[in-house]
């Protein structure tokens, strides 16, 4: 067998193995799947923790959390306000593809929710989206005006993040 033929066979074997390695899920992808599963059946504490981890992973690599976005969106309707608030914040942090729909959902939460923690979670999510959430500026300003001084800071921070202005 010639050296060239042996080199070709070795390359094929290495490339084949490399392709197999690329197809195997990474540790982070496995974590995303685990956390997405927790959103379907976990306790409130587990769901909030899973959402925080999904947000962390999404900030590391946006493509990691794409598959979990539908589960995070469903968490916006969870019965527990802490889960809804964290889901809103997480959605903003992971840079979802359909930004207009997410902004619309978060604005609706900002307007309709009675629970302050959910409203603040929506504001944090909108702020994390930056200029993509410019349609939320009016509702954020309304929420800021209606809030007490301490809570108004959350809305102000979101507005500043969206506009890029410091005041």
VMD Tcl script that builds the backbone (N, CA, C; Angstrom):
set m [mol new atoms 501]
animate dup $m
set s [atomselect $m all]
$s set {name element resname resid chain x y z} {
  {N N UNK 1 A 0.844 -1.161 0.000}
  {CA C UNK 1 A 0.000 0.000 0.000}
  {C C UNK 1 A 0.901 1.240 0.000}
  {N N UNK 2 A 0.540 2.200 -0.799}
  {CA C UNK 2 A 1.372 3.406 -0.916}
  {C C UNK 2 A 1.141 4.339 0.281}
  {N N UNK 3 A 2.118 5.216 0.525}
  {CA C UNK 3 A 2.015 6.176 1.615}
  {C C UNK 3 A 0.817 7.104 1.403}
  {N N UNK 4 A 0.572 7.454 0.152}
  {CA C UNK 4 A -0.540 8.343 -0.179}
  {C C UNK 4 A -1.870 7.680 0.179}
  {N N UNK 5 A -1.990 6.412 -0.150}
  {CA C UNK 5 A -3.243 5.687 0.131}
  {C C UNK 5 A -3.446 5.552 1.640}
  {N N UNK 6 A -2.385 5.271 2.386}
  {CA C UNK 6 A -2.488 5.162 3.842}
  {C C UNK 6 A -2.890 6.517 4.427}
  {N N UNK 7 A -2.285 7.583 3.935}
  {CA C UNK 7 A -2.615 8.920 4.416}
  {C C UNK 7 A -4.078 9.235 4.134}
  {N N UNK 8 A -4.578 8.832 2.991}
  {CA C UNK 8 A -5.976 9.062 2.636}
  {C C UNK 8 A -6.892 8.298 3.585}
  {N N UNK 9 A -6.572 7.055 3.871}
  {CA C UNK 9 A -7.396 6.250 4.778}
  {C C UNK 9 A -7.398 6.858 6.178}
  {N N UNK 10 A -6.239 7.291 6.662}
  {CA C UNK 10 A -6.137 7.907 7.976}
  {C C UNK 10 A -6.989 9.177 8.021}
  {N N UNK 11 A -6.936 9.989 6.980}
  {CA C UNK 11 A -7.736 11.224 6.917}
  {C C UNK 11 A -9.224 10.912 6.962}
  {N N UNK 12 A -9.632 9.899 6.207}
  {CA C UNK 12 A -11.042 9.509 6.190}
  {C C UNK 12 A -11.477 9.068 7.583}
  {N N UNK 13 A -10.655 8.278 8.250}
  {CA C UNK 13 A -10.988 7.809 9.595}
  {C C UNK 13 A -11.071 8.983 10.558}
  {N N UNK 14 A -10.105 9.881 10.494}
  {CA C UNK 14 A -10.097 11.038 11.383}
  {C C UNK 14 A -11.283 11.948 11.118}
  {N N UNK 15 A -11.559 12.206 9.854}
  {CA C UNK 15 A -12.698 13.051 9.511}
  {C C UNK 15 A -13.999 12.396 9.933}
  {N N UNK 16 A -14.118 11.127 9.718}
  {CA C UNK 16 A -15.326 10.408 10.132}
  {C C UNK 16 A -15.524 10.495 11.629}
  {N N UNK 17 A -14.456 10.326 12.376}
  {CA C UNK 17 A -14.532 10.458 13.825}
  {C C UNK 17 A -14.852 11.872 14.240}
  {N N UNK 18 A -14.293 12.838 13.537}
  {CA C UNK 18 A -14.566 14.244 13.834}
  {C C UNK 18 A -16.013 14.595 13.602}
  {N N UNK 19 A -16.577 14.054 12.563}
  {CA C UNK 19 A -17.992 14.303 12.276}
  {C C UNK 19 A -18.850 13.695 13.367}
  {N N UNK 20 A -18.494 12.525 13.816}
  {CA C UNK 20 A -19.229 11.891 14.906}
  {C C UNK 20 A -19.153 12.745 16.157}
  {N N UNK 21 A -17.979 13.265 16.452}
  {CA C UNK 21 A -17.827 14.119 17.624}
  {C C UNK 21 A -18.657 15.389 17.500}
  {N N UNK 22 A -18.697 15.968 16.315}
  {CA C UNK 22 A -19.477 17.183 16.119}
  {C C UNK 22 A -20.969 16.919 16.290}
  {N N UNK 23 A -21.424 15.730 15.942}
  {CA C UNK 23 A -22.837 15.408 16.022}
  {C C UNK 23 A -23.273 15.109 17.459}
  {N N UNK 24 A -22.357 14.703 18.303}
  {CA C UNK 24 A -22.692 14.397 19.690}
  {C C UNK 24 A -23.022 15.698 20.426}
  {N N UNK 25 A -24.053 15.663 21.283}
  {CA C UNK 25 A -24.392 16.891 22.002}
  {C C UNK 25 A -23.289 17.284 22.974}
  {N N UNK 26 A -23.069 18.577 23.066}
  {CA C UNK 26 A -22.078 19.079 24.008}
  {C C UNK 26 A -22.672 19.043 25.410}
  {N N UNK 27 A -21.841 19.256 26.384}
  {CA C UNK 27 A -22.307 19.294 27.778}
  {C C UNK 27 A -23.348 20.405 27.940}
  {N N UNK 28 A -23.092 21.553 27.312}
  {CA C UNK 28 A -24.018 22.678 27.413}
  {C C UNK 28 A -25.359 22.360 26.754}
  {N N UNK 29 A -25.329 21.686 25.606}
  {CA C UNK 29 A -26.584 21.312 24.943}
  {C C UNK 29 A -27.385 20.341 25.809}
  {N N UNK 30 A -26.696 19.433 26.468}
  {CA C UNK 30 A -27.374 18.506 27.380}
  {C C UNK 30 A -27.986 19.263 28.560}
  {N N UNK 31 A -27.264 20.268 29.054}
  {CA C UNK 31 A -27.791 21.080 30.147}
  {C C UNK 31 A -29.043 21.830 29.717}
  {N N UNK 32 A -29.027 22.401 28.521}
  {CA C UNK 32 A -30.196 23.124 28.011}
  {C C UNK 32 A -31.397 22.187 27.960}
  {N N UNK 33 A -31.212 20.990 27.457}
  {CA C UNK 33 A -32.315 20.022 27.377}
  {C C UNK 33 A -32.829 19.685 28.775}
  {N N UNK 34 A -31.929 19.520 29.726}
  {CA C UNK 34 A -32.322 19.202 31.109}
  {C C UNK 34 A -33.129 20.362 31.697}
  {N N UNK 35 A -32.635 21.585 31.519}
  {CA C UNK 35 A -33.332 22.739 32.084}
  {C C UNK 35 A -34.688 22.963 31.413}
  {N N UNK 36 A -34.763 22.751 30.122}
  {CA C UNK 36 A -36.043 22.883 29.417}
  {C C UNK 36 A -37.040 21.865 29.960}
  {N N UNK 37 A -36.573 20.664 30.250}
  {CA C UNK 37 A -37.435 19.643 30.850}
  {C C UNK 37 A -37.916 20.051 32.233}
  {N N UNK 38 A -37.054 20.693 32.989}
  {CA C UNK 38 A -37.418 21.155 34.336}
  {C C UNK 38 A -38.550 22.174 34.259}
  {N N UNK 39 A -38.573 22.988 33.215}
  {CA C UNK 39 A -39.637 23.987 33.068}
  {C C UNK 39 A -41.006 23.335 32.922}
  {N N UNK 40 A -41.040 22.105 32.459}
  {CA C UNK 40 A -42.314 21.409 32.246}
  {C C UNK 40 A -42.832 20.741 33.512}
  {N N UNK 41 A -41.934 20.346 34.417}
  {CA C UNK 41 A -42.410 19.542 35.540}
  {C C UNK 41 A -41.738 19.839 36.879}
  {N N UNK 42 A -40.951 20.877 36.962}
  {CA C UNK 42 A -40.234 21.158 38.202}
  {C C UNK 42 A -41.050 21.963 39.190}
  {N N UNK 43 A -40.489 22.107 40.380}
  {CA C UNK 43 A -41.082 22.991 41.388}
  {C C UNK 43 A -40.784 24.434 40.992}
  {N N UNK 44 A -41.404 25.353 41.686}
  {CA C UNK 44 A -41.147 26.766 41.404}
  {C C UNK 44 A -39.662 27.076 41.525}
  {N N UNK 45 A -39.051 26.630 42.609}
  {CA C UNK 45 A -37.626 26.905 42.828}
  {C C UNK 45 A -36.783 26.296 41.709}
  {N N UNK 46 A -37.103 25.078 41.298}
  {CA C UNK 46 A -36.355 24.416 40.220}
  {C C UNK 46 A -36.532 25.143 38.891}
  {N N UNK 47 A -37.753 25.599 38.623}
  {CA C UNK 47 A -38.019 26.314 37.373}
  {C C UNK 47 A -37.258 27.636 37.323}
  {N N UNK 48 A -37.283 28.381 38.424}
  {CA C UNK 48 A -36.570 29.655 38.474}
  {C C UNK 48 A -35.074 29.415 38.273}
  {N N UNK 49 A -34.544 28.406 38.927}
  {CA C UNK 49 A -33.126 28.070 38.779}
  {C C UNK 49 A -32.811 27.667 37.339}
  {N N UNK 50 A -33.682 26.857 36.734}
  {CA C UNK 50 A -33.481 26.426 35.346}
  {C C UNK 50 A -33.495 27.629 34.403}
  {N N UNK 51 A -34.411 28.560 34.630}
  {CA C UNK 51 A -34.482 29.757 33.787}
  {C C UNK 51 A -33.221 30.601 33.918}
  {N N UNK 52 A -32.715 30.730 35.136}
  {CA C UNK 52 A -31.475 31.491 35.333}
  {C C UNK 52 A -30.320 30.824 34.587}
  {N N UNK 53 A -30.257 29.506 34.648}
  {CA C UNK 53 A -29.193 28.778 33.951}
  {C C UNK 53 A -29.341 28.889 32.435}
  {N N UNK 54 A -30.578 28.834 31.944}
  {CA C UNK 54 A -30.799 29.010 30.507}
  {C C UNK 54 A -30.361 30.406 30.074}
  {N N UNK 55 A -30.645 31.396 30.891}
  {CA C UNK 55 A -30.192 32.753 30.582}
  {C C UNK 55 A -28.675 32.841 30.541}
  {N N UNK 56 A -28.033 32.193 31.501}
  {CA C UNK 56 A -26.562 32.185 31.545}
  {C C UNK 56 A -25.995 31.509 30.301}
  {N N UNK 57 A -26.550 30.367 29.940}
  {CA C UNK 57 A -26.068 29.642 28.758}
  {C C UNK 57 A -26.340 30.433 27.479}
  {N N UNK 58 A -27.482 31.107 27.422}
  {CA C UNK 58 A -27.811 31.915 26.256}
  {C C UNK 58 A -26.884 33.099 26.084}
  {N N UNK 59 A -26.425 33.645 27.194}
  {CA C UNK 59 A -25.466 34.753 27.097}
  {C C UNK 59 A -24.099 34.260 26.634}
  {N N UNK 60 A -23.774 33.013 26.954}
  {CA C UNK 60 A -22.513 32.423 26.501}
  {C C UNK 60 A -22.568 32.161 25.004}
  {N N UNK 61 A -23.674 31.558 24.565}
  {CA C UNK 61 A -23.834 31.191 23.157}
  {C C UNK 61 A -25.320 31.152 22.843}
  {N N UNK 62 A -25.801 32.141 22.129}
  {CA C UNK 62 A -27.220 32.281 21.818}
  {C C UNK 62 A -27.795 31.024 21.175}
  {N N UNK 63 A -27.029 30.398 20.305}
  {CA C UNK 63 A -27.558 29.233 19.594}
  {C C UNK 63 A -27.856 28.058 20.526}
  {N N UNK 64 A -27.237 28.035 21.690}
  {CA C UNK 64 A -27.497 26.941 22.639}
  {C C UNK 64 A -28.954 26.909 23.083}
  {N N UNK 65 A -29.547 28.055 23.283}
  {CA C UNK 65 A -30.881 28.108 23.882}
  {C C UNK 65 A -32.028 28.224 22.878}
  {N N UNK 66 A -31.717 28.232 21.600}
  {CA C UNK 66 A -32.784 28.364 20.591}
  {C C UNK 66 A -33.863 27.300 20.757}
  {N N UNK 67 A -33.461 26.070 21.008}
  {CA C UNK 67 A -34.433 24.979 21.138}
  {C C UNK 67 A -35.307 25.134 22.382}
  {N N UNK 68 A -34.836 25.863 23.382}
  {CA C UNK 68 A -35.577 26.025 24.633}
  {C C UNK 68 A -36.536 27.212 24.616}
  {N N UNK 69 A -36.461 28.060 23.607}
  {CA C UNK 69 A -37.297 29.270 23.577}
  {C C UNK 69 A -38.785 28.951 23.724}
  {N N UNK 70 A -39.346 27.959 23.021}
  {CA C UNK 70 A -40.777 27.677 23.217}
  {C C UNK 70 A -41.126 27.327 24.669}
  {N N UNK 71 A -40.250 26.605 25.351}
  {CA C UNK 71 A -40.498 26.259 26.746}
  {C C UNK 71 A -40.399 27.489 27.645}
  {N N UNK 72 A -39.491 28.386 27.323}
  {CA C UNK 72 A -39.356 29.623 28.101}
  {C C UNK 72 A -40.583 30.498 27.881}
  {N N UNK 73 A -41.062 30.568 26.649}
  {CA C UNK 73 A -42.277 31.344 26.350}
  {C C UNK 73 A -43.469 30.773 27.119}
  {N N UNK 74 A -43.588 29.448 27.178}
  {CA C UNK 74 A -44.681 28.826 27.945}
  {C C UNK 74 A -44.582 29.182 29.419}
  {N N UNK 75 A -43.358 29.334 29.917}
  {CA C UNK 75 A -43.163 29.682 31.333}
  {C C UNK 75 A -43.690 31.083 31.650}
  {N N UNK 76 A -43.896 31.907 30.633}
  {CA C UNK 76 A -44.489 33.234 30.860}
  {C C UNK 76 A -45.910 33.114 31.413}
  {N N UNK 77 A -46.543 31.967 31.201}
  {CA C UNK 77 A -47.920 31.740 31.667}
  {C C UNK 77 A -47.976 30.870 32.923}
  {N N UNK 78 A -46.847 30.596 33.532}
  {CA C UNK 78 A -46.816 29.768 34.741}
  {C C UNK 78 A -47.674 30.397 35.830}
  {N N UNK 79 A -48.213 29.565 36.694}
  {CA C UNK 79 A -49.072 30.085 37.769}
  {C C UNK 79 A -48.284 30.883 38.805}
  {N N UNK 80 A -46.987 30.617 38.920}
  {CA C UNK 80 A -46.183 31.309 39.930}
  {C C UNK 80 A -45.562 32.583 39.359}
  {N N UNK 81 A -45.746 33.719 40.031}
  {CA C UNK 81 A -45.193 34.982 39.521}
  {C C UNK 81 A -43.669 34.989 39.429}
  {N N UNK 82 A -42.988 34.270 40.321}
  {CA C UNK 82 A -41.519 34.231 40.261}
  {C C UNK 82 A -41.044 33.568 38.977}
  {N N UNK 83 A -41.755 32.526 38.563}
  {CA C UNK 83 A -41.401 31.827 37.321}
  {C C UNK 83 A -41.678 32.738 36.127}
  {N N UNK 84 A -42.839 33.396 36.129}
  {CA C UNK 84 A -43.172 34.306 35.024}
  {C C UNK 84 A -42.149 35.429 34.911}
  {N N UNK 85 A -41.769 35.985 36.054}
  {CA C UNK 85 A -40.792 37.087 36.059}
  {C C UNK 85 A -39.444 36.625 35.522}
  {N N UNK 86 A -38.987 35.475 35.969}
  {CA C UNK 86 A -37.673 34.985 35.524}
  {C C UNK 86 A -37.713 34.596 34.051}
  {N N UNK 87 A -38.845 34.055 33.583}
  {CA C UNK 87 A -38.985 33.701 32.165}
  {C C UNK 87 A -38.885 34.965 31.308}
  {N N UNK 88 A -39.521 36.043 31.751}
  {CA C UNK 88 A -39.470 37.308 31.009}
  {C C UNK 88 A -38.038 37.825 30.935}
  {N N UNK 89 A -37.351 37.796 32.045}
  {CA C UNK 89 A -35.967 38.267 32.085}
  {C C UNK 89 A -35.080 37.383 31.211}
  {N N UNK 90 A -35.268 36.078 31.293}
  {CA C UNK 90 A -34.469 35.132 30.512}
  {C C UNK 90 A -34.677 35.334 29.016}
  {N N UNK 91 A -35.918 35.511 28.600}
  {CA C UNK 91 A -36.182 35.716 27.170}
  {C C UNK 91 A -35.420 36.907 26.621}
  {N N UNK 92 A -35.397 37.974 27.370}
  {CA C UNK 92 A -34.646 39.146 26.917}
  {C C UNK 92 A -33.155 38.887 26.854}
  {N N UNK 93 A -32.663 38.087 27.783}
  {CA C UNK 93 A -31.230 37.848 27.881}
  {C C UNK 93 A -30.682 36.920 26.808}
  {N N UNK 94 A -31.536 36.071 26.234}
  {CA C UNK 94 A -31.023 35.062 25.298}
  {C C UNK 94 A -31.164 35.467 23.837}
  {N N UNK 95 A -31.565 36.679 23.579}
  {CA C UNK 95 A -31.648 37.192 22.212}
  {C C UNK 95 A -32.487 36.293 21.309}
  {N N UNK 96 A -33.800 36.210 21.579}
  {CA C UNK 96 A -34.659 35.334 20.776}
  {C C UNK 96 A -34.747 35.810 19.321}
  {N N UNK 97 A -34.976 34.864 18.421}
  {CA C UNK 97 A -35.063 35.203 16.990}
  {C C UNK 97 A -36.252 36.101 16.699}
  {N N UNK 98 A -37.432 35.746 17.227}
  {CA C UNK 98 A -38.648 36.508 16.955}
  {C C UNK 98 A -38.808 37.599 18.017}
  {N N UNK 99 A -37.983 38.606 17.900}
  {CA C UNK 99 A -37.946 39.668 18.897}
  {C C UNK 99 A -39.266 40.428 18.993}
  {N N UNK 100 A -39.924 40.662 17.878}
  {CA C UNK 100 A -41.176 41.424 17.888}
  {C C UNK 100 A -42.231 40.720 18.733}
  {N N UNK 101 A -42.336 39.405 18.589}
  {CA C UNK 101 A -43.321 38.649 19.372}
  {C C UNK 101 A -42.968 38.684 20.851}
  {N N UNK 102 A -41.691 38.525 21.161}
  {CA C UNK 102 A -41.266 38.545 22.562}
  {C C UNK 102 A -41.512 39.923 23.161}
  {N N UNK 103 A -41.162 40.978 22.448}
  {CA C UNK 103 A -41.404 42.339 22.945}
  {C C UNK 103 A -42.895 42.524 23.200}
  {N N UNK 104 A -43.720 42.079 22.279}
  {CA C UNK 104 A -45.172 42.203 22.436}
  {C C UNK 104 A -45.657 41.479 23.695}
  {N N UNK 105 A -45.174 40.271 23.921}
  {CA C UNK 105 A -45.573 39.503 25.108}
  {C C UNK 105 A -45.113 40.184 26.392}
  {N N UNK 106 A -43.884 40.695 26.388}
  {CA C UNK 106 A -43.363 41.343 27.583}
  {C C UNK 106 A -44.065 42.670 27.862}
  {N N UNK 107 A -44.416 43.400 26.812}
  {CA C UNK 107 A -45.177 44.644 26.991}
  {C C UNK 107 A -46.552 44.326 27.571}
  {N N UNK 108 A -47.181 43.272 27.081}
  {CA C UNK 108 A -48.489 42.856 27.614}
  {C C UNK 108 A -48.370 42.529 29.101}
  {N N UNK 109 A -47.310 41.840 29.478}
  {CA C UNK 109 A -47.091 41.530 30.896}
  {C C UNK 109 A -46.899 42.815 31.696}
  {N N UNK 110 A -46.139 43.720 31.148}
  {CA C UNK 110 A -45.866 44.992 31.811}
  {C C UNK 110 A -47.169 45.750 32.070}
  {N N UNK 111 A -48.085 45.702 31.129}
  {CA C UNK 111 A -49.354 46.423 31.242}
  {C C UNK 111 A -50.383 45.685 32.095}
  {N N UNK 112 A -50.478 44.362 31.916}
  {CA C UNK 112 A -51.591 43.609 32.491}
  {C C UNK 112 A -51.322 42.932 33.832}
  {N N UNK 113 A -50.084 42.629 34.107}
  {CA C UNK 113 A -49.770 41.900 35.344}
  {C C UNK 113 A -50.044 42.766 36.571}
  {N N UNK 114 A -50.538 42.123 37.600}
  {CA C UNK 114 A -50.776 42.818 38.867}
  {C C UNK 114 A -49.557 42.690 39.783}
  {N N UNK 115 A -48.827 41.611 39.624}
  {CA C UNK 115 A -47.698 41.319 40.495}
  {C C UNK 115 A -46.479 42.148 40.096}
  {N N UNK 116 A -45.936 42.899 41.034}
  {CA C UNK 116 A -44.811 43.790 40.771}
  {C C UNK 116 A -43.568 43.034 40.307}
  {N N UNK 117 A -43.318 41.860 40.879}
  {CA C UNK 117 A -42.122 41.098 40.498}
  {C C UNK 117 A -42.187 40.691 39.023}
  {N N UNK 118 A -43.382 40.423 38.523}
  {CA C UNK 118 A -43.542 40.061 37.105}
  {C C UNK 118 A -43.324 41.281 36.224}
  {N N UNK 119 A -43.878 42.410 36.628}
  {CA C UNK 119 A -43.675 43.644 35.856}
  {C C UNK 119 A -42.189 43.985 35.770}
  {N N UNK 120 A -41.489 43.829 36.885}
  {CA C UNK 120 A -40.058 44.130 36.887}
  {C C UNK 120 A -39.287 43.105 36.046}
  {N N UNK 121 A -39.713 41.858 36.086}
  {CA C UNK 121 A -39.079 40.842 35.240}
  {C C UNK 121 A -39.255 41.174 33.766}
  {N N UNK 122 A -40.448 41.644 33.408}
  {CA C UNK 122 A -40.704 42.045 32.023}
  {C C UNK 122 A -39.819 43.235 31.649}
  {N N UNK 123 A -39.685 44.192 32.571}
  {CA C UNK 123 A -38.837 45.352 32.303}
  {C C UNK 123 A -37.379 44.935 32.131}
  {N N UNK 124 A -36.920 44.025 32.965}
  {CA C UNK 124 A -35.541 43.543 32.845}
  {C C UNK 124 A -35.329 42.826 31.507}
  {N N UNK 125 A -36.311 42.031 31.112}
  {CA C UNK 125 A -36.219 41.342 29.821}
  {C C UNK 125 A -36.183 42.312 28.661}
  {N N UNK 126 A -37.037 43.326 28.721}
  {CA C UNK 126 A -37.058 44.330 27.654}
  {C C UNK 126 A -35.748 45.102 27.615}
  {N N UNK 127 A -35.253 45.463 28.784}
  {CA C UNK 127 A -33.983 46.181 28.841}
  {C C UNK 127 A -32.841 45.344 28.283}
  {N N UNK 128 A -32.866 44.044 28.565}
  {CA C UNK 128 A -31.811 43.156 28.067}
  {C C UNK 128 A -31.823 43.053 26.549}
  {N N UNK 129 A -32.973 43.305 25.941}
  {CA C UNK 129 A -33.078 43.225 24.482}
  {C C UNK 129 A -32.529 44.481 23.802}
  {N N UNK 130 A -32.282 45.519 24.583}
  {CA C UNK 130 A -31.713 46.737 24.021}
  {C C UNK 130 A -32.622 47.389 22.992}
  {N N UNK 131 A -32.047 47.919 21.948}
  {CA C UNK 131 A -32.806 48.691 20.953}
  {C C UNK 131 A -33.876 47.872 20.239}
  {N N UNK 132 A -33.789 46.551 20.288}
  {CA C UNK 132 A -34.828 45.714 19.670}
  {C C UNK 132 A -36.172 45.881 20.385}
  {N N UNK 133 A -36.146 46.421 21.599}
  {CA C UNK 133 A -37.369 46.607 22.375}
  {C C UNK 133 A -37.855 48.055 22.358}
  {N N UNK 134 A -37.494 48.808 21.337}
  {CA C UNK 134 A -37.862 50.238 21.296}
  {C C UNK 134 A -39.375 50.458 21.340}
  {N N UNK 135 A -40.164 49.479 20.870}
  {CA C UNK 135 A -41.622 49.614 20.918}
  {C C UNK 135 A -42.159 49.563 22.347}
  {N N UNK 136 A -41.322 49.191 23.293}
  {CA C UNK 136 A -41.745 49.094 24.689}
  {C C UNK 136 A -41.496 50.375 25.467}
  {N N UNK 137 A -40.902 51.374 24.845}
  {CA C UNK 137 A -40.537 52.589 25.581}
  {C C UNK 137 A -41.741 53.290 26.203}
  {N N UNK 138 A -42.826 53.418 25.484}
  {CA C UNK 138 A -44.030 54.067 26.031}
  {C C UNK 138 A -44.559 53.334 27.257}
  {N N UNK 139 A -44.814 52.036 27.145}
  {CA C UNK 139 A -45.282 51.301 28.327}
  {C C UNK 139 A -44.280 51.310 29.491}
  {N N UNK 140 A -42.993 51.289 29.194}
  {CA C UNK 140 A -41.998 51.365 30.266}
  {C C UNK 140 A -42.057 52.725 30.962}
  {N N UNK 141 A -42.225 53.777 30.197}
  {CA C UNK 141 A -42.330 55.119 30.799}
  {C C UNK 141 A -43.601 55.228 31.642}
  {N N UNK 142 A -44.695 54.633 31.148}
  {CA C UNK 142 A -45.949 54.630 31.927}
  {C C UNK 142 A -45.756 53.876 33.240}
  {N N UNK 143 A -45.104 52.724 33.183}
  {CA C UNK 143 A -44.856 51.928 34.391}
  {C C UNK 143 A -43.952 52.691 35.349}
  {N N UNK 144 A -42.982 53.402 34.802}
  {CA C UNK 144 A -42.066 54.182 35.630}
  {C C UNK 144 A -42.827 55.282 36.377}
  {N N UNK 145 A -43.732 55.953 35.678}
  {CA C UNK 145 A -44.508 57.034 36.302}
  {C C UNK 145 A -45.416 56.501 37.407}
  {N N UNK 146 A -45.958 55.305 37.212}
  {CA C UNK 146 A -46.888 54.729 38.183}
  {C C UNK 146 A -46.180 54.084 39.375}
  {N N UNK 147 A -44.896 53.830 39.262}
  {CA C UNK 147 A -44.154 53.127 40.311}
  {C C UNK 147 A -43.670 54.080 41.391}
  {N N UNK 148 A -43.396 53.502 42.563}
  {CA C UNK 148 A -42.770 54.320 43.600}
  {C C UNK 148 A -41.309 54.556 43.217}
  {N N UNK 149 A -40.640 55.405 43.977}
  {CA C UNK 149 A -39.289 55.845 43.615}
  {C C UNK 149 A -38.315 54.677 43.465}
  {N N UNK 150 A -38.360 53.724 44.383}
  {CA C UNK 150 A -37.433 52.581 44.356}
  {C C UNK 150 A -37.681 51.711 43.117}
  {N N UNK 151 A -38.936 51.375 42.867}
  {CA C UNK 151 A -39.263 50.509 41.734}
  {C C UNK 151 A -39.096 51.209 40.394}
  {N N UNK 152 A -39.228 52.514 40.380}
  {CA C UNK 152 A -39.083 53.279 39.134}
  {C C UNK 152 A -37.678 53.134 38.559}
  {N N UNK 153 A -36.702 52.842 39.409}
  {CA C UNK 153 A -35.318 52.685 38.949}
  {C C UNK 153 A -35.180 51.501 37.990}
  {N N UNK 154 A -35.937 50.441 38.213}
  {CA C UNK 154 A -35.893 49.278 37.320}
  {C C UNK 154 A -36.358 49.672 35.923}
  {N N UNK 155 A -37.455 50.423 35.875}
  {CA C UNK 155 A -37.986 50.844 34.578}
  {C C UNK 155 A -37.048 51.842 33.902}
  {N N UNK 156 A -36.464 52.735 34.694}
  {CA C UNK 156 A -35.522 53.703 34.145}
  {C C UNK 156 A -34.305 52.994 33.556}
  {N N UNK 157 A -33.815 51.982 34.248}
  {CA C UNK 157 A -32.658 51.224 33.742}
  {C C UNK 157 A -32.995 50.536 32.423}
  {N N UNK 158 A -34.204 50.002 32.311}
  {CA C UNK 158 A -34.622 49.356 31.059}
  {C C UNK 158 A -34.705 50.382 29.931}
  {N N UNK 159 A -35.262 51.535 30.226}
  {CA C UNK 159 A -35.372 52.600 29.218}
  {C C UNK 159 A -33.988 53.023 28.755}
  {N N UNK 160 A -33.086 53.191 29.686}
  {CA C UNK 160 A -31.716 53.599 29.331}
  {C C UNK 160 A -31.023 52.535 28.483}
  {N N UNK 161 A -31.281 51.284 28.802}
  {CA C UNK 161 A -30.662 50.200 28.029}
  {C C UNK 161 A -31.187 50.173 26.600}
  {N N UNK 162 A -32.465 50.437 26.450}
  {CA C UNK 162 A -33.087 50.407 25.125}
  {C C UNK 162 A -32.653 51.624 24.295}
  {N N UNK 163 A -32.611 52.784 24.927}
  {CA C UNK 163 A -32.286 54.007 24.173}
  {C C UNK 163 A -30.788 54.228 24.040}
  {N N UNK 164 A -30.027 53.619 24.929}
  {CA C UNK 164 A -28.594 53.843 24.932}
  {C C UNK 164 A -28.196 55.156 25.564}
  {N N UNK 165 A -29.166 55.850 26.156}
  {CA C UNK 165 A -28.905 57.133 26.815}
  {C C UNK 165 A -28.735 56.917 28.307}
  {N N UNK 166 A -27.897 57.721 28.910}
  {CA C UNK 166 A -27.659 57.585 30.341}
  {C C UNK 166 A -28.661 58.352 31.191}
  {N N UNK 167 A -29.432 59.196 30.626}
  {CA C UNK 167 A -30.479 59.920 31.378}
  {C C UNK 167 A -31.694 60.151 30.544}
}
mol reanalyze $m
mol bondsrecalc $m
mol representation Tube
mol addrep $m
